């Protein structure tokens, strides 16, 4: 037998059938339900002999209210049950990246948590014990700022302990609000305080400090005074991962002349006799850094030339840039170019005067200088740029670097007594304008223009940052990045393209600034010599300090006397110490969370099976988690803290725009669940529709969300629900225990075909869940319920279900198939639609309150892997398509009202495969075609009021002729089929019944 395809293409018949004979729960059983109308009161009515669907399973109600009875069962209770009852040796760990404990949840949170929950529930269904501990990131600037707002104070004047106490209250309040909202999504977890982790927990903070201690032991943590990203709006240093880039930032770009004080021998030799000494021309987009200028850098290998303007001023620029600068109007009209050139190496030894200093400054060599833009000479302020700092240090320049800029990004009095007009002005605002004004007054401003370019912003405050030299703590990543990249080789990525992105971010980083100038956070417990400012941060000092903080709490770092933190080895030397005030980067906070999983001792090896977060975490949590874990790995084989990384995109509106309150395009997950003020515009969909949306989108990319998208998800859910309702209505729980087991070899083609399609659904869903392709699961379920069930199998089986004897073989087989479908369907949709699955399970087992997840995944037996049934049915359905088309044409001519008024005559030329199938299945063809009778072969009576034109179809070597004509006999008043043995209208009701219905009614009456 051939291997089963992953998904059988459905014949055109099934694809078009929904439009022709689509089924809903009651709407298309008119030939039965009419007996419940006016005829129901007649003594001749057979309504009470029909087994019409009956269930209290609602088609649609207030979703949020309908889900509530099952919420606790499928979340908290289910998590506790599986943790207590499943085998610890089969533990699956999904490690939760902690969301920030600030503000209401948005649909990005919903997408993230729901995707995680789908994965967890799938593993519960497969008998695994799932460890999932929801977390929160609780430290950092936004919470501290909110605390200060509530205190109506300033960080410079309010005591640190007061700020920390208020910040803790803010974080706890925000966490409670977010926790309640997360629970409404139907997230399976232990939501009690013990079941969650928070980076403000005492145990977490101590564990984090021990991670820091291990990194100090490895020699990875050092302190330097150098330029770092500084956020004036946050008043803190930032790491690269805390930046976002704005592509159209506006800056004032200036060309500035720096007058040469003394020429190098090579430059002096090149200049014409009696010519004036030129100036060095630089171009910069940060004029505010010029007061910090300490050198001009040139590339030793670039050629430079001197350009003289009409006003007699001359400038040194890169020779290859001279023409572009002239075309830009920098030199004015008709400049004169000295034909000789000089290399950058020849300019070394030249000194110049800075606009804001009296001492001469040098020309330095630097490889980072290019002639691709600007002038080929770079104004160098070591306090305000890493490359400037590196060039300054590499040439062993002496003296402290100039940095007349404070924590708030304002000029200080270090700018010099001559320039008091700059003091207190913001370098990114009025201070920048004032510097340009001073340059103009001195005659040194050659040109000014406004440009738009890419510029770094603080990702929290959304305001621009600067480079500023400060003393900070750094992690040396050059020592561990090779190990980190090696560890990633064993990690699976979904999508695979995310691997390259994370690897690129790690390769590009050489260090990580881990210190922050904030109060609300975990302290960097360093001691500073009160006289020299020398720092003490060693494994031994940390061992002592962590011991103190473990006993008295991390707040004691701010409360306790410094003497308590001095390790015994340092107490006898008479030095005076003070406590450091820096706190640890929040990315270090959340990045230490792998140690929580490690210390739980759940398993050896990789700590987490899966981590799933947004694409922005490649530069955030995915990195910090990896880097801290690898830093603490002492063995030769580096190991990532996760086995699989899954990335999802951002949630955008229908037009692909980011959701924001200012644009008015925000859709809150709470509104999706409970509805908005105007329920017509914003209906209450419940959690399952929100979850279905999350499973339907191609989450590896940015995804869209709109009311139209939600309405579509609701319709998909309604159809699945309708299919479940149909089955529940036809399979009462009282009859379930009396049903025989299915014997596959005795089943007809229809049942074998449907069960094989069920097999395809279950195996396909199994594979899709295993590869995190939830979109494929939803598509498969939708296709199965719409095309295989609703518009095909249900429509065909209604006569059997409603009109057959309750204990008849055909009906019992149909019920067995339906129940198997419902069990599998419930299992397949349960990870995505847990409330619906629980509701189905509760109605199916009315006396059982256990969760649908307890029995586990419903596997379809391999015996239902019946490829031959698929192939045979596809041939039958090819003929069915012709029959349905012919019926529709006759109906349009008003020659019949119902398909049951017709019969179908089929003749087959050639005694091959098709003939055998139709002869074997001829007893079921009338049901398959939804007509009263089908004849295969034989002589066709030519005397009838009407008939369709003969239609032919060629399948292989056989020719099938199809003709539709009126049914013989009369209509049965019970099942509405037209049969030859039904009596005429003049006879009694009982005599007018078809033979099948007579037998059923008689058996019921007995």
N, C-alpha and C positions, 0 to 999 in steps of 0.2 A: 504494500500500500504506500502511496506517495506521502511524503511529509506534508503536514497541514500548513498552509500559508498562515502568516501572522494575522492576516485579516482577509476573509473572503470578500471579494467585490460583490455587492448585492445586485441582483438582476434589476433591469429597468422596471420590471413589474413592481418590485417592492419599493422602488424609489418613487413611483408615481401613484402607488396605491393609496397613499394617505389622502391625496386630493380626491380620489374616487370613492373610496369606501372606508375612510378613516373612522376610528372608533374612539369615542370617549366613554365614560363609565356607564351612563344611562342613555345618552342622547341618541345612540344608534342601535338601541334594542327595541325600537318602536313596535316591531311585530309582536313582541312579548309584553312590553309595558302597557300597550293599549288595553290589554285585558284587565289592567288595574283601573281603567277609566270607567266610562258609563257601562261597559259590558260586565264590569266586575260584579255588579249587583244582580245580574241576570242569573237565573238558575242554570242556564246553559253555559255559563262561563267556566273556563278551565284555568283561571288565574291561580287558584290555590294548588294546582298540580304542577306548576312551573317552579323551577328552582332559580328564581331571579336573585341577582347579587344582593347581599345584605351585609352591611358592616357599619360600625360607628366610627370608622377611620375617616376623618373629614378630608374633603378635597382641598380646601383652603380655609384658613381661619387667621386670626391675628397671630402671625408667626412668632413674634417675641413672646406672647403669652403661651402659645402652644409648645414652645421649646422648654419653658421653665420647669415642667414636671420631670424632665429628663436631664436637666443641667447638672445637678449634683451627682446623679448616678454616673454620668459619662465623663465627669471631670475629676473632682476630688476623690469620690468613692472608688472609681475605676483605678485611679493612680495608686491609691493605697492598697487596693486588692491585688493588683498585679505585682507590686513591690513585695508584698508579703507572701504571695503564693507561687511566683515564678522562680525558676532555677537561677540562683546567683551566678552559676557558671555561664549562663547565656545572657549576660547583662549587656545591653546596648546603651551607650552614653551619647546623648546629644547635648553638647555644652552651649549654654545660652550666653550669647554676647549681651552684656547688660545695657539696656537703654538708659538714657540720661533721665534722672528723676526730676523732671521739670516740665510742667505744662500738660495739656490734655493729649491723648493719643491721636495720631493721624492715620491715614490709610496705609502709609508706609510701615507703621508699627503693626497694623493688622495683617498686611501681606507677610511680613517677617514671621510673626508668631503663628499664623495659620499654616504656613509652609512647614514650619518646624513641627507643629502638632500633627499634620498629616503623616509625616515621617514617623513620629513616635507611635501613633495609633496603628500604623501598618506593622510595626515591629511587635506591638502588643498582640495583634491578631495572629502573628506568627510565633507566639509562645515565648517571646523574649521578655526579660525583665528590663524595663526601660528606666534609666536614670535621667531625669530632666529637672533641673533646679533653676527656676526663673531667677534672674539677677537684676540688680539695679546699680548703675554708676552714680555715686552720690556726692562726690566732691567736685570742686571746681568753681569757676568764676560765676556762671549764671545763678547758681544757688546762693553763693556768697553775696552777689549784688542784690538778690531779692531779700536776703536777710537784712542787709544794710538799709534797703528801702523801708522795710518794716520797722527797723530800729530808728529810722530817720537820722542816721548818723553817717560818719565818714570813716573809712578804713584807717585813716591816719590818726584818728582821735579815739575811736571806740576800742576798748580793750579786746585783745584777741580772744580771750575766753568768752566774752559776751557775744562776739561775732560767731564763734564756733557753736555756741549753744543755740543761737537763733537759726543758724544754717542747718543744724541737725533737725530742728523742728520743721523747717521748710521742707527738707528732703523727705522726712518721714510722712509729712502731710501729702506731698506730691506722690510718693510711692503708694500710699493707700488709695488715692484717687485712681492712679494708673492700674493698680492691681484689680480694683473693682471693674474697670473697663476691660481689662484683659480677660477676666473671667466670663464676661458677656460674649466673647468670641468663641466660647466653648473649648478653651484650652485645657487639656488634661494635665494636671500637675497637682502637687501638694502646695496649696496657696497659703498655708499657715506660715507664721514667722520662721518656724524651724525648717520648712520646706523650701525657703528662698534664701538667696544670698544677697548681701548688700556690701558695697565697698566701705561703708562706714561701720560695719560690725567690728567689734573689738578683735575677735578671733581672726577676721580677714585682715585687719590692719597689721597685726603681729605677724601673720604669715607673709604679708607683703614685705615687711621689714626684714624678714629672714631671707627672702629672695634677694633683696638689696645686699644683705650681708654676704650671700654666696657670690654675688657679682663683684663685690669688693675683694673677696678672697681670690677671685680669678684675675684681679688687677685690671678690671674693666672700667672702674669708676674713678674719674679724675676731675680736678677743678682747675679752670683756666679763666683768665681775664681776656676776653676776645669778643669780637662782634657776633651777636646772635640776632635772630628775628625777635623784634621787640614790639609789643602791641601797646601803644599809648592808651588805647581805649580800655584794655584789660589791665594795664600797668603790670605787665608780666612778660617774661621771656616765653617764646613759643617754639615748638619743634616744627619741623617741616610738615609733619602729618597734621598739624593744626592750622594749616594755611589753605586758603582757597584763592583762585586766581581770577581776576577780573580783566577781560580782554580789552576793554575800552576805557581804562583809567586815563584821566587827563593829567598831564604834567607840563610844567614850564621847562622847556629845553633851552639851554644857553650855550653860546660860544664865548669863551672868556680868555683874555690875554693875561699871561703871567710873565711880567718883565724879567728878563735874564739879568742877574747881577754879575756873574762871571762866566765866560765861555770856556768850554773844554778846549784843549789845544787844537783838536781836529776841527771844531766849529769855527774857532778864531781863524784858522788857516783858510777855511772855505769862504769866509765873508770877504767881499770886495774891500779894498782899502778905503778908509775914511767913511765907510757906511755905518749907519746907526746899528746898535745892538738890537737884534730882534726879540720878540716875545715868544714864549711857548703857548700855542693855542690848544685849549682843551674844549671838549663838548661834554655836557652832563645834563641828565634829566633830574638831578637832585641838587639844585643850587644851594640848598640849606646846608649841605655837607662841606661847602668850601671853607667856612670858618674852622673846620677840623682838618684842612689840608696839611699834609706833612711831606708830600713828595709828588713828583710827576713821573709816571712810568712810561717807558718806551720798550719796544721790542728790539733787542740788539741786532736782529737780522733784517729788519725793515729799513728801506731807504727813506731818508727825509730830505726835504728841500726847504728853501727860504722863499717866501712870496712877499713882494713889496707892493703896497697899495699906493694910490695917487696921493694920499695925505702924508706919505712918507713912512707910515708905520709898516713894519715887516713882521712876519710870523713864521715860525717853524711848524711844518705839518708833514704828514706822510706824503711822499712824492706821488703815490698812486691815488691819494685822496684829493690832490690839489685841484684837478679839473672839476670834480663833483662839487667841491666847496665853492669854486668860482661860479659854476652854473647856478648854485643856490644863492648867489649874491652875497656870500660871506665877505669877499674881498672888495666889494664895490666894483666900479668900472675900471677896465684896462689895467689889471694888476700886472706886475712884472715878475717873472719867474727866474731866479738865478739858475743857470744851467747845471751847475755842479750839485751833486747830492752827497749826503753823508749818512752812514749807517747809524742805527740806534746805538750801537756800541761806541761810535765816535762821539755821541752826545753825552756819554757818561763822564762825569766830572764837571758838568755844567751845574750851576746853582741859580736859583731864581728867588724872587720875593713874592710871598703870598699876599693877597689883598688884605688879609686879616692878621698878619704877623709881621714882626720886624726882623726876625732872624732869617738868614738864607736857608732854603731847603734844597735837597738834592734831586737830581734826575736818577731814577733807579731802573735797572733792567727787570723785565717781567714777561714771561712767556704768554700770559693770558691776553696781552695787548695784541690787537689785530688791526688791519687796515680795511676791514669790511665795512665799517661805519665810523662816524665821528671824524676825528682828525688824525688818528694814529698815535696820539698822546693821551694818557689817561690821568686825570686828576685823582690823586690817591689820598684817601682819608682812612687810615688803618682802623679807626673806631667804628667805621660805618660800612664795611664790606669785607667779607672773608678773603677775597682775592687781594684786596688792598693790604689787609693784615698779613697775609702770607708773604706778599712781596716785601713788606717792611721788615718782617722777622727774618726772611731768608738772607737779606743783605746786612743783618746784624746791626741795625740802626739802634742808637742809644736814646734813652729818655722815655718818659711816659707818653703814651699816645693821647692826643687831644680828644676829649669827648665833652664838649660844653652843652650836653643835652641831658635833661633829667628824666625821671621815670614816666612823667606825663607827656614826654615829647616836646618839652619847652626848652628854650635856650636858658642857660645858667650864667652866672657872673664869670665863669671860666672862659667865656668868650673874649674877655679882655676889657679893660677899663675904657678903651676908646669906643667900644661898641655897646654901651649900656642900652642903647635904643632897641637892641635885639632881646634883652633879658625879659623872660616871661612870655615871649611870643612863641606860638606853636610852629614847629619846624615844617609841618605839613599845611600850614595856613599862612597867617600874617608874617611869621618869621621868614618863610621862603620868599615872600614878596619883598620884605625889607632887605634881605640879602641881595636880591637882584637890583634894588634901588641903590644900594651902596656901591655895587659894581659899576652901575651906570655913572654915579657921581664921580668915581675914580677914573672914569674913562677906560675901564677894562672890559666893559660889556660890548662885545662885537656884534652879537645878534641874539634875538630872543624869539621863540615861537612856541605855540601850544601844540603838543602832540598827543595822540592816543596810543596807548601801548598796554601790554600785559603787565599786571602788577599784583603782588601778593597782598591778601587781606586776611584779617583775623576771622577764622571760620565761625566763631561764636558771635562776635559783635558786628561782623560784616563791615569793618572799617579798615583802612589801610594800615600796614605795619611799616616799620623801619628796621634797618640794621643799627645796632647800638652796642658798644663795648660794655660788657658788665662781667662780673665774676659769677660763673655758673658751674654747675656740676654736669659732667658729660659721661655718656657711655661710649667707649671706643668700639665702634662697630666694625672697623677694619680687622679687628682680631677675630671676629666671630662670623662675618658675613659669608665666608666660604663654607663654614659648617652649616649655617642656616640654609644656604642654597643646596647643599648636599642633602640636608634633611628633607627638603621639599620634593626630592626625586621620588620618595615613597608615598607622597600624598596624591590622592585623586582629586581632580578639579572638575566641577560642573558649573559653567561650561569650561571646556579645556583651555580656551583662549585666556581664561583668568590666570592661568599659571604664569604666562609670560609677563603679565602686568605686575603680579606680586614680585616675581624675580627681578624685574627691572627696578622697582622701587627699592628693593634691598641693595642691589648693586650700586645704585646712585648715592646711597647714604654712607658716609664715613664716620659719623658720630650722631649721637642723640642727646640733645639737651634735656635733661630730666628734672631740672630745678625750676620752680615757679615761685614768684614773689607774691604768694597769696597766703591767707590765713586758714581757709577752710580746705584742709587736705591732710595727708599723712606727712609728718615732718621728715626732712632729711636730718637725722639726728647727729649733726656734726658740731663739734666744739671749736671755737675760734680763740686763738690767743688774743687776749685783750690789748696787748702791746703791738705785736707784729702782724696780727690777723692770720697767722699760720693756722691751718685747719687740722683737726684730728678726726679722721674717719677711717678706722681700721677694723679688721674682723674682731679684734679684742675689745675695742671701745664699743662696737655695736653689740657684742655679746653682753656686755655689762648693761648698756642702755636698754636693750630689748628686754632684759630681765626686769629692770625697773618698770618699764612701760607695761609689760605683761601683768605685773602685779597691780599697778596703780592706774592703768589706762593711758591711752595715747595723749589725752588732754593734759596729762601731768607734765608733758614736755613744756607746755606753756605755764602751767601752775607752779611746778616744783622749782626749788632752788638749784642753781647750776651745780653746786657741790655734790648733789645727789647723783649726777650723771657722769662725774669724772671717774674714770676707771681707777682701780687701786694703783696700777703701775704709774699713773701720772700725778698722784697726790703728793708725792714727796719732793717734787722738783721746784716747788714754790711758784709755779706759773699761775697766772690769773686767766680764767677762761670765761667765755660767754657762750650762750647757746645760739646756734644758727636759726634763722627765721624762715628759710626756704622750705617749701613743701614739694612733694613729688608730683611730677606730671601725671595727670589723670589717666593718660594712656598706659603709664606704668601700673597704675591702680588696676585697671581692668585687665591689662596684659598679664598680671600675676595670678589670674583666676585659675589657670591650669593647676596651680599648687593645691587648690581646694579639691579638685578631682583626685589628684595624687594622694593627698592625705586621707581621703575616704577609703583608700585601699581597695577600690572596686576591681582592679585587675592589674596584671603586669603588662608592660608594653605601652602602646599609645594611650594617652589619657582619655581622649574623646574620639568616638567613631566619626562624628559629624559636627562641623561648625557651619552655620548658615547665617550670612549677614548680607547687607547691601554692598554694592560695588565700591562705595567709598571706603570700606574697611580694608581694602588692599593697602591703603596708606595709613590705616589706623590699627584697629584691633587685631586683624590677621597678622600684621607685622609685629606688634608689641607682644602678642601671645607667643609667637615663634621666637623672637629675639631674646626674651627673658627666659624662656624654657631652654633654649640652646645654650644660653650663658651659664645656666646652672647644671648643664650636663657635663659630667667629669670623665665619662668614658670616651673611647675613641670614636665610636659610632654615634654621630649626632642623630637626634630623634625629634621630629616635630611633635607638638602636643596634640595634633589632630590627624586623623586618617583620611578624611574627606573634607574638602572645602566647597561649599555651594554658595553661589553669588546670585543675588537678585538685583534688579534695576530699581529705578525710582518710579513713583506713582505720579503720572501727569494727567492733565485734563484731556478732554476729547480732542483738543487742538494741539496736543503735544506740549502744552505750556506747564511750567511748574505751578502747583497749587499755592495760592497765597491769599490772605484776607483782603489785600489791597485790590486784587483782581476780581474778587468775589467768586472764585471758582473752586473753593474748598468744599469737599464732601467729607463730612465727619463720619467715621465708622459708627459712632453712636446714633447718628441720624439715619444711617442705613438700617440699623437694627430696629430702632424704635419709631422711625419716621420723623419728619420735620413738622413745623407748625401747620403747613398746608399739606395734608396727607395726599392730596391729589397729585401734587407736584413732587412730593418726597414721601412715597409710601413707606410703611413699616415692613421691611422684608425679613427681619429676623437674622440670626447669625449664620444659618446655613446658606443663604443667598450670598452673603459676604464671603463665606468660605468657598462657595462654588466659583465666585468670581476669581478669587486668589488661585484656585486650582486650574482655571480655564486659561489664564493669561500665559504668554510665553515669558515667564518671569526672569529669564536670563538677560532680558533686555529691559529698557524702560517700558512701563505698561501704562495704558490709559484707563481712566475711570470716568464714567458719566452716568446720568440717569438712564440713558438708552442702553448702556452696557449692563447696568443692573437689572433693567427690565428684561433683557434677553436672558440673563442668568436665572431670573425668577421664573421665566417661561420654561427653561430647561428643567429646573427643579420641579415645576408643576407637572411636567410630562412624566418624569420619573415617579413622582408621587401618585399620579393617576394610574400608572401601570401597577404599582404596589396595591393601590386601592381596588383595582379590578381583581387582582389575585385574592386579596383578603376577602372581598365580597363573595367570591366563588369557592373559597376553601375555609369553611367555618372550623374553628379550633376543635369543636366537638367531634368532627369527622376525621381528624388527622390521624388519630391512633388506630383507626380501622382500615387505613389505606394499605394496600399490598405494596411490596417492594417492586421497583421497576425491573423488568427483565428485558434487557436491551435487544436480545435476539427476537423477541416477540413484538417489538414496537413497529409501528408503521413508518412510512417514509417521512411523514410530517413531523412526528415526534423525534425521530432520529436526526432530522435536519435541524430542528430547533435546539435540541440538546447539543448538537455539534457546534452550533453558533454560540451556545452558552459556554461550551468548552473554550472556544476561541476568545470569548470575552474574558473568562477567568484567567486563562494563561497569558493573554495579552496584558491584562491589568496587573498581573503578578510581575511581569517583566517591566512594565512601565513604572510601577511603584518602586521597584528595585533600582531603577536608574533615574529616579526622581522626575520622571516625565509625567506629571499629573495632568497636563493638558491632554495627553493621549488617553488617559483613563476616562476623563470626562467625555471626550469625543466618542470613545468606544461605547460607553454607557448610553449616550444619547442616540447613537446609531442603532444600538440593540433595542432600546425601548421604543424608539419611533418606528423603525423599519421592520424589525423582526417581530416585535410584540404588538404594539398598538395597531398598526395598519395591516398586519398580516395574521399572526397566530391567534390573537384575541378574536379578531373578526371571524376567522374560520371556526373557532372552537365554541362560539356562543351557543350554537344550536345544540352541541353535545352537552355543554354545561347546563343549559337552561331546560332542555326538553327531554334529555335522556333520563332513564331510571336512575334514582340516587345511587343504587348499588350496581348499576350497569358497568360492564368492563370498560367500555369506551370512556365513560365519565370518570371512573376511578383512575384510569391511566392519565387522563387530562389533568386531574387534580394533582396527581403525583408529579407530573411535569411542571405544573404551575408552582407547586411548593418548592421544587428543586430550583426553579428559576428565582423565586423570591428569596430563598436562602442565599443563593450565590449573589444575587443582585444586592441584597443587604450587606453582604460581606464586602463586595467590591466598592460600594459607595460609602461604607462606614468611616474610613479615615477622613474623607472629605465632608460628608454629610452625617455627622454622628447623631444629631438630634433626630433626623429622619430615620436613620437605621434603628435607633433605640425605640422610636415610636412604632415602627413596623414590628420589631421584635416583641414589644409589649402587647400589641394587638394579636400577634400570632400565638403567643404563649401568655394568655391572659392571667394565669395564676402565678406567673414567674416574674419576679422583680429583678432578676440578674441582668447585667449588661449584655448587649449583643456582642461585645468584644470577648467575653469569657469563653465561649465555645471555640473561638479561634477562626482562622481563615477557612472558608468553605471551598475545598478543592473539588473540582469536577473530575470524576474518574476517567482514566484514559480510555475506557471502553467506549466513551462517548466521542472519542476522536474518530469520527466516521466520515472520511473523505468521500467515500462512495455516495453517501447520502447527500452530500453537498452537490456533487456532480449530477446525480439523478434529479434532485430537486431543481437545479438550475435549468434542466431541460424541460421539466414540467412547467416551470415559471415562464419560460419562453412562450409556451402555448397559452398560459394564463394571461399574459399580456395582450395577446390577440383577442382572447375572449372578453376581457375587460374593455378593450377598445371597441369591440363590436357591440357590446351591451350599451356603452355610452352613446354610440351613434344611433342605435335603435331608440334609446331613451329620449334623445333629442328630437326624434321624429314622433314622439308621444305615442309609440306603439306599445310601450310597457312602462309601468311605474316602478316595479321592483325587479331586481335580478332574479328573484325566486319564481317569477312568472316565466322564466326561460329555461330551456334545456340546451345542451351542447352535444352536437354529433361530431365525433372525431374519427377520421379514417386515416390509416397509415399505410403508405406504399413501401414495401420492403419489410422483411421480417428480421429486423436487427435489434439493436440495443433499445431504441426508443419504443418500439412495439412491445418489448418485454416489460419495460417500466410501466407503460400505460395499462397493459393487461393486468399486471400485478397490483397496481394501485387504483384500478378503476372503481373500486368500491368507495374510495375517499375523494375521487376527483370532484364530485358535486360540491363537497364541502370546501375543497381547495379553490374552486372557481366561484363559490357562493351562489350556486344555481340549484334548481330542484333536481336535475338529473343530468347525467352524462353517459352517452353511449360510445363505446369504442369498437369500431368495425361494424360489420353488418350492413343491412340495407336501410337507407334513409327514406322515410316516408315523405313523399313530395307534396301531399295534401295538407297544407297548413296556412293560416291567414297571412303570415309574413315570415320572413327569414332574412338573416344577414347574407350578404354575398359571401360565397365561399372564399376563405382566406387560407393561404398556404404558407408554410414555413419549412425550410430545408435545414435539417440538422444532420450533419454527416452525410450519409448516403440515403437517408430516409426523408420522404416527403409527407408532411402532416397537413391534412386538410381539416379546417375548422368551420363549422356552420352553427349559428345560433338561431333557434326557432322557439315558438311557444311551447310551454310544458303541456303534456297530456293530462287528462283528468281534471281534478278540481283542487281548490286550496283547502288545506287542513286548517280548521279554525284554531288549533292549538299552536302549531309550529309555523303555519303559513306556507309550508312547502306545498307545491302542486304535485300530486301523485296520482297514478292511474287507479289505485285501489281506494282512493277517497270517494265517498258517496256524494251524490248530487245534493243541492241545497234543499231538495224536498224531503230529504231523510232527516232523522233525528241528529242532534249534535254528536252523539256517540258514534252513530253510523258514519258521520262525515269525517271522522278522524282518520288520519293515515294509519297504516298498520302498526308502525312503531309507536305512535301516540296512543292507539287503542290499548296496546300491551302495557304501556307505562301507567295509564290511567287505571286500568283494571288492577294492576299490581298494587297501586296506591290505595285503591278503595278496599282491597282485601286486608 
